[in-house]
Amino acid sequence: MSFKTILVPVERPKTARPALRHALGLAREMDAHVDVFHPQVDPALVLPPVFDGLSGVAFAPELITQAQQAGEELKGEIKAMVEETLVEAGMADVPRERKAGLSVVFSTMIGAPERLVGARGRLADVTVIARTPAAVSRGESDSLSGALWASGHPVLIVPGIEETAAAAAAPKRVVIAWNASLEATRALAAALPVLKAADSVDIVTFDGKVDREGLAAVAAYLGGHGVEARTSDIATEGYLLSKALFDRVIQREADMIVMGAYTHSRVREYLLGGLTQEILDGAPVPVLLAH
């Protein structure tokens, strides 16, 4: 079992490059197909309407033409970024059509990014998106929402830092944040391909949220899949859960976090804060999320 189709939504070439690099690294190790997808925003969704007095609401033709030209230029920049990244990763000879095994295809479609990415992600094993700085574009935010809430498959968030031209390798040391929720269960199941290939796996819970027997049951479940895992309960001692989790990641020198996303509603987490948003804002390593 492994990821065989990896979706990479691309809103802007610069911010999406780390996600593509990571996806290519996984694809190379898992002999998978990478679907690079640009959800092109419909000009009618972003242009201000004008009122011509006769037909009512309309759009100035010159504005539509300019928006279409800008869209084509952006698409060209993204295609160039994809080719540059493949060359940097030593994968310039990878087939550019869907084939069994390692391949890469770039495509685009006009519409609302959240809807398009959600639908596209239903036929992908995982969607890879780079965590950008605080000022993310609407398209990138919508792509994440679509993948997480509407695809039915996990999302892999990678740090948006371009430190190296090399494609990322599959993780070898994984920390699972476990709270026995439905979301955490889905993340655990979705992560099995990477957990099986990892050298070490740690299951952690916080402040007695899950008892010793519950943690042992998770370890036994993973053991049935050939994954040996350690378990521990961490006392947060008044600190944020995210800090306690990040400290454990650093201590274990982990290179991936696995966790459920939005155990509480998005509105509650937006208003009151929550672990998912804290992780999205500051995780130092890739995070595999499922809702």
C-alpha positions as CSV (number, residue, x, y, z in Angstrom):
1,M,0.0,0.0,0.0
2,S,1.3,3.5,-0.9
3,F,0.3,6.8,-2.4
4,K,-0.1,6.3,-6.1
5,T,-1.7,9.6,-7.1
6,I,-0.5,12.8,-5.5
7,L,-2.4,16.1,-6.1
8,V,-0.5,19.4,-6.0
9,P,-2.8,22.5,-6.3
10,V,-0.9,25.5,-7.6
11,E,-2.2,29.0,-7.1
12,R,1.1,30.9,-7.4
13,P,4.4,29.4,-8.7
14,K,6.6,30.7,-5.9
15,T,4.6,29.6,-2.9
16,A,3.7,26.2,-4.5
17,R,7.2,25.2,-5.4
18,P,8.0,23.6,-1.9
19,A,4.8,21.5,-2.2
20,L,5.8,20.3,-5.7
21,R,9.3,19.5,-4.5
22,H,8.0,17.4,-1.7
23,A,5.4,15.7,-3.8
24,L,8.1,14.8,-6.4
25,G,10.2,13.3,-3.6
26,L,7.3,11.1,-2.4
27,A,6.4,10.1,-6.0
28,R,9.9,9.0,-6.7
29,E,10.0,6.8,-3.6
30,M,6.5,5.5,-4.1
31,D,6.6,5.2,-7.9
32,A,3.5,7.5,-8.1
33,H,1.8,9.9,-10.4
34,V,1.8,13.7,-9.6
35,D,-1.2,15.7,-10.7
36,V,-0.1,19.4,-10.8
37,F,-3.4,21.3,-10.9
38,H,-4.0,25.0,-11.4
39,P,-7.5,26.2,-10.4
40,Q,-7.9,29.2,-12.6
41,V,-10.2,31.8,-11.0
42,D,-13.1,32.9,-13.3
43,P,-12.8,36.6,-14.0
44,A,-16.5,37.0,-13.3
45,L,-15.8,36.0,-9.7
46,V,-13.3,38.7,-9.0
47,L,-14.0,41.6,-11.4
48,P,-16.2,44.4,-10.2
49,P,-19.4,44.7,-12.2
50,V,-20.3,47.8,-14.2
51,F,-23.8,49.1,-14.9
52,D,-24.3,50.2,-18.5
53,G,-27.9,51.5,-18.0
54,L,-29.3,49.2,-20.6
55,S,-28.5,45.6,-19.8
56,G,-28.0,46.2,-16.1
57,V,-25.1,44.4,-14.6
58,A,-22.2,43.7,-17.0
59,F,-18.5,43.5,-17.2
60,A,-16.3,45.8,-19.1
61,P,-14.9,43.8,-22.1
62,E,-11.4,45.3,-21.7
63,L,-11.3,44.2,-18.1
64,I,-12.3,40.7,-19.0
65,T,-9.6,40.6,-21.7
66,Q,-6.9,41.9,-19.3
67,A,-8.0,39.3,-16.7
68,Q,-7.8,36.5,-19.3
69,Q,-4.4,37.6,-20.5
70,A,-3.1,37.7,-16.9
71,G,-4.5,34.2,-16.4
72,E,-2.7,32.9,-19.4
73,E,0.6,34.6,-18.2
74,L,0.2,33.0,-14.8
75,K,-0.5,29.6,-16.3
76,G,2.7,30.0,-18.3
77,E,4.7,30.9,-15.2
78,I,3.4,27.9,-13.4
79,K,4.2,25.5,-16.3
80,A,7.8,26.9,-16.3
81,M,8.1,26.4,-12.6
82,V,7.0,22.8,-12.9
83,E,9.6,22.2,-15.6
84,E,12.4,24.0,-13.6
85,T,11.5,22.0,-10.4
86,L,11.6,18.7,-12.3
87,V,15.1,19.6,-13.6
88,E,16.3,20.6,-10.2
89,A,15.1,17.3,-8.8
90,G,16.9,15.3,-11.5
91,M,13.5,14.2,-12.9
92,A,13.5,15.9,-16.2
93,D,12.9,12.7,-18.1
94,V,9.7,11.8,-16.2
95,P,6.8,11.2,-18.5
96,R,4.4,14.1,-18.9
97,E,1.4,12.0,-19.3
98,R,-0.5,9.7,-16.9
99,K,1.2,6.3,-16.9
100,A,1.6,3.5,-14.4
101,G,4.4,4.4,-12.1
102,L,6.2,7.7,-11.9
103,S,4.7,10.4,-14.1
104,V,3.7,14.1,-13.9
105,V,0.8,16.0,-15.6
106,F,0.0,19.7,-15.5
107,S,-3.6,20.8,-16.1
108,T,-5.8,23.7,-15.4
109,M,-9.5,24.5,-15.1
110,I,-11.5,27.6,-14.6
111,G,-13.8,27.9,-11.6
112,A,-13.9,28.3,-7.8
113,P,-10.6,26.9,-6.4
114,E,-12.3,25.3,-3.3
115,R,-14.8,23.4,-5.4
116,L,-12.3,22.4,-8.1
117,V,-9.6,21.2,-5.7
118,G,-12.1,19.3,-3.5
119,A,-13.5,17.4,-6.5
120,R,-10.0,16.8,-8.0
121,G,-8.7,15.5,-4.6
122,R,-11.4,12.8,-4.5
123,L,-9.4,10.8,-7.0
124,A,-6.0,11.4,-5.4
125,D,-4.5,9.5,-2.4
126,V,-3.1,12.7,-0.9
127,T,-3.1,16.5,-1.6
128,V,0.2,18.3,-0.9
129,I,0.0,22.0,-0.1
130,A,2.8,24.3,1.1
131,R,2.2,26.3,4.3
132,T,2.7,29.9,3.2
133,P,3.4,33.0,5.4
134,A,0.5,34.6,7.2
135,A,-0.6,36.5,4.1
136,V,-1.7,33.6,2.0
137,S,-3.6,34.3,-1.2
138,R,-7.3,33.5,-1.2
139,G,-6.8,30.8,-3.8
140,E,-4.3,29.0,-1.7
141,S,-6.6,29.2,1.3
142,D,-9.5,28.0,-0.7
143,S,-7.5,25.1,-2.2
144,L,-6.6,24.0,1.3
145,S,-10.2,24.2,2.4
146,G,-11.4,22.2,-0.6
147,A,-8.8,19.5,-0.1
148,L,-9.4,19.1,3.6
149,W,-13.2,19.4,3.7
150,A,-14.4,18.1,0.4
151,S,-11.9,15.6,-1.0
152,G,-12.4,12.8,1.5
153,H,-8.6,12.2,1.4
154,P,-5.7,13.4,3.6
155,V,-3.8,16.6,3.1
156,L,-0.1,17.0,3.6
157,I,1.0,20.5,4.6
158,V,4.7,21.2,4.1
159,P,6.7,24.2,5.4
160,G,6.8,26.9,2.7
161,I,10.6,27.4,2.9
162,E,12.8,26.9,-0.1
163,E,16.0,25.7,1.6
164,T,17.1,23.3,-1.1
165,A,16.5,22.4,-4.7
166,A,16.4,18.7,-3.8
167,A,13.1,16.8,-3.7
168,A,12.1,15.7,-0.2
169,A,12.4,12.1,0.9
170,A,9.7,10.1,2.6
171,P,9.7,10.7,6.4
172,K,11.7,8.3,8.6
173,R,10.6,9.5,12.1
174,V,6.9,10.2,12.6
175,V,5.0,11.6,15.6
176,I,1.3,10.9,15.7
177,A,-0.8,13.3,17.8
178,W,-3.6,11.0,19.1
179,N,-6.9,12.0,20.8
180,A,-9.1,9.0,19.7
181,S,-11.3,11.3,17.6
182,L,-12.8,10.3,14.3
183,E,-10.5,12.8,12.6
184,A,-7.4,11.3,14.2
185,T,-8.5,7.8,13.2
186,R,-8.8,8.8,9.6
187,A,-5.4,10.5,9.7
188,L,-3.9,7.3,11.2
189,A,-5.3,5.1,8.5
190,A,-4.3,7.5,5.8
191,A,-0.7,7.6,7.1
192,L,-0.2,3.9,6.9
193,P,1.9,4.1,3.7
194,V,4.4,6.4,5.3
195,L,4.3,4.7,8.7
196,K,5.2,1.4,7.3
197,A,8.3,2.9,5.7
198,A,9.4,4.9,8.7
199,D,12.2,4.0,11.0
200,S,10.5,5.2,14.2
201,V,6.9,6.1,15.1
202,D,5.8,7.8,18.3
203,I,2.1,8.0,19.4
204,V,1.6,10.9,21.8
205,T,-1.5,12.2,23.7
206,F,-1.7,15.1,26.0
207,D,-2.8,15.6,29.7
208,G,-4.4,12.1,30.0
209,K,-6.8,12.6,27.1
210,V,-6.3,8.9,26.2
211,D,-5.6,6.4,28.9
212,R,-2.8,3.8,28.8
213,E,-5.0,1.1,27.5
214,G,-6.3,3.3,24.7
215,L,-2.7,4.1,23.6
216,A,-1.8,0.4,23.8
217,A,-4.7,-0.4,21.5
218,V,-3.5,2.1,18.9
219,A,0.0,0.6,19.1
220,A,-1.5,-2.9,18.7
221,Y,-3.5,-1.7,15.6
222,L,-0.3,-0.4,14.0
223,G,1.5,-3.5,15.0
224,G,-0.9,-5.5,13.0
225,H,0.3,-3.5,10.0
226,G,3.9,-4.2,10.8
227,V,4.5,-0.8,12.4
228,E,6.3,-0.8,15.7
229,A,5.3,2.4,17.7
230,R,6.1,3.9,21.1
231,T,3.4,5.6,23.2
232,S,3.6,8.4,25.7
233,D,1.3,10.9,27.4
234,I,2.6,14.5,27.6
235,A,1.7,17.0,30.3
236,T,1.4,20.4,28.7
237,E,1.9,22.2,32.1
238,G,-0.1,25.2,31.0
239,Y,1.6,25.6,27.6
240,L,-0.2,25.4,24.3
241,L,-0.7,21.9,22.9
242,S,1.1,22.9,19.8
243,K,4.3,23.9,21.8
244,A,4.2,20.5,23.6
245,L,3.8,18.7,20.3
246,F,6.6,20.7,18.6
247,D,8.9,20.1,21.5
248,R,8.4,16.3,21.1
249,V,9.0,16.6,17.4
250,I,12.3,18.3,18.0
251,Q,13.2,15.9,20.8
252,R,12.6,12.9,18.5
253,E,14.1,14.6,15.5
254,A,10.9,13.8,13.7
255,D,10.2,14.7,10.1
256,M,6.4,14.4,10.0
257,I,3.4,14.9,12.2
258,V,0.2,12.9,11.7
259,M,-3.0,14.3,13.3
260,G,-6.7,14.8,12.8
261,A,-7.9,18.2,11.6
262,Y,-10.6,20.4,13.2
263,T,-11.9,18.0,15.8
264,H,-13.9,21.1,16.8
265,S,-15.7,23.2,14.2
266,R,-13.7,25.7,12.0
267,V,-15.8,28.6,13.5
268,R,-14.9,27.6,17.0
269,E,-11.2,27.2,16.2
270,Y,-11.2,30.5,14.4
271,L,-12.8,32.4,17.3
272,L,-11.2,30.6,20.2
273,G,-8.1,29.1,18.7
274,G,-7.3,25.4,18.4
275,L,-4.5,22.9,17.8
276,T,-5.2,22.6,14.0
277,Q,-4.8,26.3,13.4
278,E,-1.7,26.5,15.6
279,I,-0.2,23.6,13.6
280,L,-1.1,25.2,10.3
281,D,0.5,28.4,11.4
282,G,3.8,27.1,12.7
283,A,4.6,23.4,12.2
284,P,8.4,23.0,11.6
285,V,7.9,19.7,9.6
286,P,5.3,18.4,7.2
287,V,1.9,17.5,8.7
288,L,-0.5,14.9,7.4
289,L,-4.0,15.9,8.2
290,A,-7.4,14.3,7.8
291,H,-10.9,15.5,8.7
